[in-house]
Amino acid sequence: MKEYATEYYKELFANFTWQTWLALAVFITSLVIGFAYRLTHDVKFRGDKRIEKAKSLGHMVSAKCIRCHSRTSKRNGSRYWTGRYAYEVDGKRYERVISWNEHVGVNVGDTITLYWIDNPKWTFVAERAGGVIEIVQRLGVIIIPLLLMVLTLYITDGFR
């Protein structure tokens, strides 16, 4: 069995062209560089940066839920929760409606921490929706080496 597997891999690797080897070298090198960069640098995403900035400015407040209910989306029928949160900054009272996905229930009296950068009327929460941009940022360590590998194969005409 062992001999058969060894022969199989020898034959498989013998059929690789120089373009394939070059593409694999580019993939592995860029993957190692990407992981090394992530480990040595403090990579922050947009949501994290905003929260850190608000905390450094001291712009955070505890808000209390004063009204809540669940709703159903008209587009796809999924359920989500909305809560109206009240908070006070410098003696002025503000209210903000925040929507949550169906896995998070909201109850009257719940408290959350809200952050703001310039205007306390425009607050945001620590929970991020994610979105396409953040997913690409987080998976960039894998996506960029794959794209470089495909580009190497394309430039060297390795797709023949």
C-alpha positions as CSV (number, residue, x, y, z in Angstrom):
1,M,0.0,0.0,0.0
2,K,2.8,2.4,0.9
3,E,4.6,1.7,-2.3
4,Y,1.5,2.4,-4.3
5,A,1.0,5.8,-2.6
6,T,4.6,6.7,-3.1
7,E,4.5,5.9,-6.8
8,Y,1.2,7.8,-7.2
9,Y,2.6,10.9,-5.7
10,K,5.9,10.6,-7.7
11,E,3.8,10.4,-10.9
12,L,1.6,13.2,-9.9
13,F,4.4,15.6,-9.1
14,A,6.3,14.5,-12.2
15,N,3.4,15.8,-14.3
16,F,3.5,19.3,-12.7
17,T,4.8,22.0,-15.1
18,W,7.2,24.7,-14.1
19,Q,4.2,27.1,-14.1
20,T,2.4,25.0,-11.5
21,W,5.5,24.9,-9.3
22,L,6.0,28.7,-9.6
23,A,2.3,29.3,-8.7
24,L,2.6,27.0,-5.7
25,A,5.7,28.8,-4.6
26,V,4.0,32.2,-5.0
27,F,0.9,30.9,-3.0
28,I,3.0,29.5,-0.1
29,T,5.2,32.6,0.1
30,S,2.4,35.1,0.0
31,L,0.4,33.0,2.6
32,V,3.4,33.0,5.0
33,I,4.0,36.7,4.5
34,G,0.2,37.4,5.1
35,F,0.1,35.4,8.3
36,A,3.4,36.9,9.5
37,Y,2.1,40.4,8.9
38,R,-1.1,39.6,10.8
39,L,0.8,38.2,13.7
40,T,3.3,41.1,14.0
41,H,1.0,44.0,13.3
42,D,-2.1,45.0,15.2
43,V,-4.6,44.7,12.4
44,K,-7.8,46.6,13.2
45,F,-11.0,46.5,11.3
46,R,-13.2,49.6,10.7
47,G,-15.7,48.8,13.6
48,D,-12.8,48.2,16.0
49,K,-11.1,51.4,15.1
50,R,-14.3,53.5,15.6
51,I,-14.9,51.9,19.0
52,E,-11.3,52.6,20.1
53,K,-11.5,56.2,18.9
54,A,-14.8,56.8,20.8
55,K,-13.3,55.2,24.0
56,S,-10.2,57.3,23.8
57,L,-12.4,60.4,23.5
58,G,-14.5,59.2,26.4
59,H,-17.6,59.2,24.1
60,M,-19.6,56.2,25.5
61,V,-22.8,56.0,27.4
62,S,-25.0,53.4,28.9
63,A,-28.5,53.4,27.3
64,K,-31.6,51.8,28.7
65,C,-34.3,50.1,26.5
66,I,-37.6,51.9,27.0
67,R,-39.6,50.1,24.3
68,C,-39.1,46.9,22.3
69,H,-40.9,44.6,19.9
70,S,-40.2,42.0,17.2
71,R,-40.9,42.6,13.6
72,T,-41.0,40.5,10.4
73,S,-39.1,41.6,7.3
74,K,-41.4,42.2,4.3
75,R,-38.6,41.1,1.9
76,N,-37.7,37.7,3.2
77,G,-39.9,37.0,6.2
78,S,-37.1,36.8,8.7
79,R,-37.8,38.1,12.3
80,Y,-35.7,40.8,14.0
81,W,-36.0,42.8,17.1
82,T,-36.1,46.6,17.5
83,G,-35.6,48.5,20.7
84,R,-35.8,52.2,21.5
85,Y,-33.0,53.1,23.8
86,A,-32.8,56.3,25.9
87,Y,-29.6,57.9,27.1
88,E,-28.4,61.2,28.4
89,V,-25.3,63.2,27.5
90,D,-24.4,66.5,29.1
91,G,-28.0,66.9,30.5
92,K,-29.6,66.4,27.1
93,R,-31.8,63.3,26.6
94,Y,-31.5,61.3,23.4
95,E,-33.3,58.3,22.0
96,R,-32.1,55.8,19.5
97,V,-33.8,52.8,17.7
98,I,-31.6,49.8,17.2
99,S,-32.4,46.7,15.3
100,W,-31.1,43.3,16.2
101,N,-31.2,40.0,14.3
102,E,-33.6,37.2,15.3
103,H,-31.2,35.5,17.7
104,V,-31.0,38.5,20.0
105,G,-34.1,39.2,22.1
106,V,-34.6,42.7,23.6
107,N,-36.4,43.4,26.8
108,V,-37.5,46.6,28.4
109,G,-34.9,47.7,30.9
110,D,-31.9,46.1,29.2
111,T,-28.9,48.3,29.0
112,I,-26.2,48.5,26.2
113,T,-23.2,50.7,25.7
114,L,-23.4,53.2,22.9
115,Y,-20.5,55.1,21.3
116,W,-20.2,58.2,19.3
117,I,-17.4,60.2,17.6
118,D,-18.5,63.8,17.0
119,N,-22.2,64.1,17.8
120,P,-23.9,62.1,20.6
121,K,-27.1,62.0,18.5
122,W,-25.3,59.7,16.0
123,T,-24.3,56.7,18.2
124,F,-23.3,53.2,17.3
125,V,-23.0,49.9,19.1
126,A,-20.1,47.5,19.5
127,E,-21.9,44.8,17.6
128,R,-20.8,44.8,14.0
129,A,-23.0,43.6,11.1
130,G,-19.9,42.4,9.3
131,G,-20.8,43.0,5.7
132,V,-18.8,42.1,2.6
133,I,-16.0,44.5,3.2
134,E,-15.2,43.1,6.6
135,I,-15.4,39.5,5.4
136,V,-13.0,40.2,2.6
137,Q,-10.6,41.9,5.1
138,R,-10.7,39.0,7.4
139,L,-10.3,36.4,4.6
140,G,-7.7,38.5,2.8
141,V,-4.9,36.3,4.1
142,I,-6.3,33.5,2.1
143,I,-7.9,35.3,-0.8
144,I,-4.9,37.4,-1.9
145,P,-2.5,34.4,-2.1
146,L,-5.1,32.5,-4.2
147,L,-5.5,35.4,-6.5
148,L,-1.7,35.7,-6.9
149,M,-1.5,32.0,-7.7
150,V,-4.2,32.3,-10.4
151,L,-2.5,35.5,-11.7
152,T,0.9,33.6,-11.9
153,L,-0.7,30.8,-13.8
154,Y,-2.4,33.2,-16.2
155,I,0.8,35.3,-16.8
156,T,3.0,32.2,-17.4
157,D,0.3,30.6,-19.5
158,G,0.0,27.7,-17.1
159,F,-3.7,27.0,-17.8
160,R,-3.0,25.1,-21.0
